[in-house]
């Protein structure tokens, strides 16, 4: 089984993939081509993705039972003691505390205090 997921890719590339795979949702292609055809399709996807991103996942004979490859993603597959895991880059924006909005005070809201400590 092979799955290819395209994001923000040209329509021509989607049309090309429908020759070999079934588009089950916009940008999500599913099928069971041979390994040779799968590699040829992936080479075409990588060449014609343009500004978009692509993900390929397929069955293989390993501990997880599958493997995957990415193209132009911020997340990258990383081998960790024989298992393929996703490495997500740290973003300072996700770790930073949100700034309080104007007119609000920091701390618990009255409704939250009632739920937490019982109604008083």
C-alpha positions in Angstrom: 0.0 0.0 0.0 1.3 3.5 -0.9 0.0 6.9 0.2 1.1 10.2 -1.2 -0.1 13.4 0.3 0.4 16.7 -1.6 -0.1 20.2 -0.2 -0.2 23.3 -2.4 1.0 21.5 -5.5 0.1 22.1 -9.2 -3.0 20.5 -10.6 -1.0 18.9 -13.3 0.9 16.8 -10.8 -2.3 15.7 -9.2 -3.6 14.6 -12.6 -0.3 12.7 -13.3 -0.7 10.8 -10.0 -4.3 9.8 -10.8 -2.9 7.6 -13.7 -1.5 5.2 -11.0 -3.2 6.0 -7.8 -6.7 6.8 -6.5 -7.3 10.3 -5.1 -9.5 9.5 -2.1 -9.5 13.1 -0.8 -8.1 16.4 -2.3 -4.3 15.9 -2.4 -4.4 12.3 -0.8 -3.5 9.5 -3.2 -3.7 5.8 -2.4 -2.7 2.7 -4.3 -0.5 -0.4 -4.5 2.0 0.2 -7.3 5.2 -1.9 -7.5 8.4 -0.5 -5.8 9.8 0.5 -9.2 6.7 2.5 -10.1 6.5 4.0 -6.6 10.1 5.3 -6.9 9.4 6.7 -10.4 6.2 8.5 -9.1 8.1 9.9 -6.1 10.9 11.2 -8.4 8.2 13.0 -10.5 6.5 14.4 -7.4 9.8 15.8 -6.0 10.6 17.3 -9.4 7.2 19.0 -10.0 6.0 19.9 -6.5 6.9 23.6 -7.1 6.1 25.7 -3.9 4.2 22.8 -2.3 5.1 19.9 0.0 4.8 16.1 -0.4 4.7 13.1 1.8 5.2 9.4 0.8 4.3 6.5 3.1 4.5 2.8 2.1 4.6 -0.7 3.5 8.0 -2.2 4.1 9.5 -5.1 6.0 10.8 -3.4 9.2 9.7 -3.2 12.8 7.1 -0.6 12.1 5.7 -2.2 9.0 6.0 1.0 7.0 8.3 3.9 6.1 7.9 7.4 4.9 9.7 10.2 3.1 9.1 13.9 3.0 9.8 16.7 0.5 10.0 20.3 1.6 8.5 19.7 5.0 9.7 21.3 8.2 9.3 17.9 9.9 11.9 15.3 8.9 12.0 11.5 9.5 14.8 10.5 11.8 16.1 7.1 12.6 16.2 6.4 16.3 17.5 2.9 17.2 15.8 1.3 14.2 12.5 3.2 14.5 11.7 6.1 12.2 10.4 9.0 14.2 9.4 12.6 13.2 11.8 15.4 14.1 9.9 18.6 14.6 12.0 21.7 14.8 11.7 23.9 17.9 9.8 27.0 17.4 10.2 29.9 19.9 6.7 31.0 19.2 5.1 27.7 20.5 7.1 27.9 23.8 6.5 31.6 24.5 3.8 32.5 26.9 0.9 34.4 25.2 0.9 38.1 26.1 -2.1 39.1 28.2 -4.7 41.0 26.3 -5.4 44.6 27.2 -7.8 45.0 30.1 -7.3 41.5 31.5 -5.6 40.5 34.7 -3.3 37.5 34.9 -4.4 34.6 37.0 -7.5 32.4 37.3 -10.9 33.5 36.1 -13.8 33.5 38.6 -15.5 30.7 36.7 -12.3 28.6 36.8 -12.0 29.2 40.5 -15.6 28.1 41.1 -15.0 24.9 39.1 -11.7 24.1 40.8 -12.6 24.9 44.4 -16.4 24.3 44.4 -19.0 27.0 44.2 -18.8 29.5 47.0 
